[in-house]
Every structure is written in structure tokens, then in C-alpha cells.
Amino acid sequence: MTLFRLNIEPGHSIFDQVVFAAIKAFVSGEFQAGQAFPSVRALAADLKIHPNTAHRAVQFLIQERWLEVRPGLGTVVAERPGVRASERKRLLKQEVEQIVVEAKRLGVGLPELIEAVAAEWRALDRIPEAKRK
């Protein structure tokens, strides 16, 4: 069974949605380093997506070092490598810029945006707690 949730949204790349859902599961703690990741076949069946899409997503996650292949064990969640502060700042700036542009397009004010980010942060922090109960 796949441990992360995915609601396919029409108009968005299924590949991108699968990759985002997997990364969200990694950063929230739903998947731990060393934990087995579903096979391509299981991922495709659970998410009801084409096996080629599941294969591309798994290969991308391996390439980006979110997953690693261990002989005899299969594909497992990799240890998260440290990111240099300058690289983290550069990558975060790109993402924040996209969020701010979208918020302004929607007419969202700064306080509302900050609260939305804080609420999402808290929700991700609660995911591992909910799994332990």
C-alpha cells in the first residue's frame, strides 16, 4: 500500500503531482530514511496511474537522491543530504517568489498568506504524530 496521499487534479501533470506527493511524504516524516518505497507496479496500482508514469517518477526521485536502490532490498528512502545555506536560500527564493505572485494574483494579503503558510507547516508537522497513534 502506498503511504502517501494523492488526489489527481485535472490540468496538472500526473508525474509532477506524484513527485510532489512523494516529496511531501518524505519531508513530513511519513517516510523515514531506509524505509522501503513501493515498487513501480505497486505505486501504479495504488495511485491508479500508468506504470510508465510511476516508473518516471521513481527514476526522478532516485536521480534527485530522495530514493536509492539497495541490492537485495529494492528501492528505499534515502538519507536527506544537507544543503548548503547559499543553495537553500537560492532554491527557497524561487519557490517563495512563485507563492507570492500567486497570492497577489488571488488578492491574498500578507497576513493571510503568512497564516496559510504557518497552517500548512503545522499540518506537515502533525503527520508523523498521527501515524504513531
Disulfide bonds with the S-S distance in Angstrom:
none
